[in-house]
């Protein structure tokens, strides 16, 4: 590793320090050799923790994990052999099945590695199918995860779950879906497991493997279900809209966000319904119209971001004649940025240095749209049954990945066991 101060990277900075270390770069690039002499998955010896009683051992384990930078700052569950074997009941895949390589460190994410992370995060076996599918999407080559894992931006994966599995594993689609919820613990455990895999397999330690200046939703990322019961007639779930999957399919849709905004949606009560609906969409479009260089990463093939609206809002707009397609078209058209502003804020330079020819060619458009097509905007129905807000998660997402969730042969038995452990998960979903 060749190190030098940040100054050469500042605008107008002196790059002489880089030139002075030129020979070090040459030596590193020409003399580097891989330490591994074979291809395969390394099976390290299990860690032994000895203490006077289980509580003391767990406390000692957590201290050791923090000292070794294996933890995330919150208490961890012990990923004992028995617990990992229990988690692995959530899949029929072999434990050494390779899901992918997690960059920048390049650690191999096997099914067992993923199960260990879920065990540490306090998860259950019925969460594993969603976690495996989500990691498969995150590590899809078209997602360029090696870039957003290490970037200075506050990126985080967003996992939207569709299908019956969402209710079966107690995944939140309503009030508080992005926050802590003791009645719907699955999202926090799955999202935290993803974060542990980002760190422990991928090396995304703050200031070392990831240069995220501020971080963002890094403990649990964003894992939630779409409120399919709240979809207005004729509207389709995200997985059907993105991948053409049939209704009722258990699926994940994954994109990468870099920030979030709570947008006041409703009026003060003096407006007519159609006036309030139109004004609310104009307010959303103003947020989307922010001239952010992050849009350039997914302009051609990815997404500018995802907008969440509650079922109450979706049905209200549908009653006024709005469809998913017309809402996206409206937001896309009214979030276009004038060429003068594109130049004024320096966005044009970012467009011109994109790594996609279509994006580069868009630099001359006036006004400049935040994505190539309206359909790239993700519109999800989720959130508590309340009309006041929409939620926008702006993207840094070169693509959108996802697909079906594979369930094990013993799935019904796992759900029955969860009901016995946690209580029946009906509409009330009371634990």
N, C-alpha and C positions, 0 to 999 in steps of 0.2 A: 504494500500500500504506500502510495506517495501522498504526503500531506503538505499543505501550505495554507496560508490564511484565506479568508473569504474575499478579501479585497479585490483580487484579480477578476472576480465574477461580477463586481458592481459596475454599473454603467459608468464609463469613463475611467474605470480602474486600470491600474498598471499591470499588464500581463507578464512583465519581466520575470517575476518569481516562477512562472510556469516554464519559461524558456530556460531558466537556470537549472531546472530539474529534468530537462529533456532527456538526458542520458539515463536517468532513473526509470523514466517511462519506457524507453527502448529496452533496457535490461529486463524490466518486468514482463514486457510483452514477448520477448524472445527467449527468455530462460524459464518461464513458468511451465511447470509440469503438474499434472493432476496427482494428488496424493493417493487417490484410489487406484488400485491396479486391477479391479474387476467390476463387473456390473452386477448389481443386486441390491437387496434391501438389508441394511445392517440391523442386526438384532442385538442391541446393547444388553448388558446384564441388568437385572431388575435391581432397583435401589432398595437397600435395607435401612429401615428407620427403627432404632431401638430406644425405648424410653419406658418409664414406669407407668404403664397403663395406656389405654387407647387415646385418651384426651391429650396426654402429654406427648404421645407420638405424633398425633395430628398437628399439634402446635409446633413441634420440632420440624415436621415435614414442611409446614408452611414457611417457617423461618428459613429453612434450607433452600426452598424453591425460590424465595425472594432473593436470597444471597446469590443464587446461581442464575438469576434472571429468567426463571421458568414460569413465574407467576405474573399476574396482571395487577397486583396491588390489593385484590380482594381475597378473602379466604377461599381456599381450594378444597375440594373433596379428594380423598386419597383414591387414586386410580389403581386399586388393588387388583390382583389377578381375578378374583371372584367378581368384582364389580365390572371389570372390562368384559369378562365372559358374559355377564348378564346383559350389558349394553349390546353386545354382538348378536343377541337374539333378534335384534331389529333388522337383520339382513341375512340373506342366503349367500351373499358373496363370501369367498374365502378371506380370511383375515389378512393375508398377504397380497390381496388384489390391489394393484397400484392405480389410484385415482389420478395422480399427477404429481408434478414437481413444483414446490412452492418457492417462489423467488422472493427476495434476491439471494437468500442463503442457498436455496436449491435442495432443501430437505424433501424427502419423498413422503407424500401423503398416501399411506395405505389405508385400507378399511380399519385395521387395528389402530393406526395412528389417530384416525378420526374418532374412533371409539374411546381412546384414552382421553382425548381433549374433551369429549362430551361427558365422560365420567368426572373429570376434574371440574367441569362447569356445573355439575349437579344435575345432569340430564338423565333421561330414562331411555330404555330401548326403543320405545315407539317414536322417539324423536329422530332416531338414526337415519331412517330412509330420507327424510327431508334434508338432514345435514349432508349426507353423501351426495344427494342430487345438487344441493347448493354448491358444495365444493367442486363438483364436476363442472358446473357452469362457471364458477369463478376462475377455474384453471383452464377453461376453454381458450385455446391460443388466440382467438379473435378478440378476447377481452383485454389483452395486453396487461395482465395483472402485474407483471414484473415492473411496469412503469408506475402504475398508481400505488403499488405497495411502497415504493421508495420515494415518491414525490414529496415536495414541501407543502403541497396542498392537503387539506383536511379530508381526504377521501375515505369513504366507507362503503362496503357493499350493501345493497338493498335487496332483500329476498321477499318476493310476493308469492304467497302460496294459495293455490286454488284446489278445489275438489273436496270430497268428504273427509279427507285426512285432516284437514284444518280443525274441524270440530272434534274429531276423534282424539287428537293429541292436545286439545285445549289451547289452540293458537288463537290469539286475540284478533278480532276484526272490528271491534267497536270502541267504546270509551277507553282511552288510555293505551291504545294499541302499540304506541312507540315507547311507552314507559313501563315502570314496574307494575305488576298486577299479580297478586297472589292467587287469583282465580284462574289465570291463564299463564302459567310459568314457562311454557314451551319456547316462546320467542326469545326470552332472555337467555335461557340455557343454550339454545341453538346458536344464537348470535354471539354469545360469549365463547362458545367452542370454536367458532370460526375465527374469532380474534386470537385465541390461544394458538390455533394452527398458523395464523398469519405471523405470529411472533415466534413460536417455538420451532416450527418447521421452516418458516420463511425468513426468520431473522429480522422481522420488522420491529426492532427495539427503537424507541424514540431517540433520535439524534445519532443513531448508529446504522440500523438497517432501514429505518424510515426517517425522512427529513421533515415530516409533517410538523410545521411550525406551531400549530395550535392543537392538533388532534381533532377528533370529532366523532362522537358516539362510538368510541373505541372499545368500551367494555362489552357492549352487547350488539353493536352494529344495528341494523334495522331488519327485523324478521317478523312478518305479520301476515295475516290472512286477508284476502279480499272478502268483503261482505256480499257474498253472492245472493243471499236472501234479499238484500236491499237493492239489487239491480232493477231498474225500471224495465217494463216490458219492451223487448226488442234489443236491449243492451246485452253485451256479451262480456264474460270475464276476461281479465288481462291475458291469460294463457291462450285463450281462443283468438283474441285480437292479434297477439304477437306471433303465435306458432300454428294457429288453425286447429288446435286440439279440441276434441268434442267436449260438450258440456258434461260435467261430472268427472272429468279426468283429474287425477291427482298430479299436480304439476308445480314447478317452481319457475319464476321469471326473475332474473338477476340483472341489475345494472349497477353502476358505480356512481354514487352521489358525492358532492363536495360541499354541501351546505343545505340548510333548510330554513324556510320562512313560513310563519303562521300568518295567513292573509285574512283580514277581516272581510267577510263575505256579505253578510246581510246588511240591509239598510236600517234606518231608525224607526221604520213602521209607518211613515207618511207616504211612502212610494206605492205606486201601483205594482202588482206582481211582475208584469213584464218589464217595467222600468227597473225594478230592483234586480231582476235576473240579468238584464243587459249591463247595468252598472257594475254588478259583481264580476262579470266576465271581463269588463274593461279593467277593473282593478287588478285582476289576476294577470292580464296581459301586460300591464305596466311593470309588474314584478319580472315577468319573463323577458321584458325588453331591456333589462340591464345589460350593457355591452360587455359581457364577460368573455375573456379569452378561453374559458373552459368549454364554451360551446364548440370551439373549433375541433376538439378531440373526437366528438361524435357527430359532426355536422352531416357527413355523407351517409354513414351506415349505423350510427348509434342513436342516442337520444339526447335531447336537451334537458330532460328531467322527467320527473313523475309528479302529477298533481293528484292529490287525494281529496275526494269530496264525500261527505256522508250520504247514506241512502236517502235521507230527508231532502238534501239539496238536489241530488240526482233526480229524484222523482218530481221535485218542484220544477226543475228545468225541463224535464221530459214533458210535464203537463203543459208547458208553454211552447212545446213543439221542438225543443232542442234534442238532438241525437248526439251520440258519442262523436260521430264524424263531423257534425256541424260545430260542435264545441271546439274540437281540435282545430278545425279550419279557421274559426274565429280567432282563437288564441294565436295561431301561427301568423295570420294576416295582420293582427293588431299588435304583434310583438316585433315586427320588422323594424330595423334600426336604419335611420337615414345615413347615406354615404358620408355626409359631412361629419356626423357624430362618430362613425366608424373610424374616420381619419383623425378626428380631434382627440379621441381617447387612446389612440395607438392600437386599436383592435385590428386595423388593416394589416399591420406587420405580422401579427399572430396568424391571421388567415393565410398570408402569403408564405409563411414558413411551416405550414401544416405538412404532414407526411402523406396526404391524400390529394391526388390530382384534381378531383372534383371540388374539394374544399378550396384549394388554391385558386381554381378558376372562378370561384364565387366572389373573390375579392372585389371585382368590378361591379357587382350587383348593387342597385340603388332602388329601393332600400334593401338592406341585407337581412334575409330571414335567419332565424336562430337554428334552423335545421333545413335539410334539403326538401323535406316533405312534411305536411301537417301530421301524417300518420306516425311519425317518429315520436311524437309526444305521448308519453304514457299517461293514461287517464284511468285511475282506479277508484272504485267505490269502497270506502272504508272509513272508519271513525264512528264516534258516538252519535246517537240519533239526536242531532242538534243542528240548527241551521246557520250558526254564526260564522264558522270559519272554513276555509280551505287550507290545505297544507301542500307546499311546493318544496320538493327536494331536487335542487339543480344538479345536473349530472357532470361528470368527467368520465364519459363512458363511450369508448370507441365502438362499442357494439352492445347488443343485448343478448344474453344467453339464457338457456333453460331447457326444460323438457319434462317428460314424465318422471314421476317418483315410483321407484320399484319397491313393492311390498314383499316381505318374506311370506313363506307358506304358512307360518304360524301367526299371521297378523291378528286374526280374530281373538286368539288366546291372549296375545299381548294387550289388546284393548280391554278385554275382560279383566285381566290382572290389574290394569291401570284403574278401572272402575272400582275394583275391590280395594286398592290401595288408597285412592284419592276421592272416592265417591262417584256416583253416577254423573256423567258429563252430558246432561240434557241441555235444554235451552238456557236454564239458569246457570249451568256449569259451576256448581257450588262444591268447593273442596273443603 
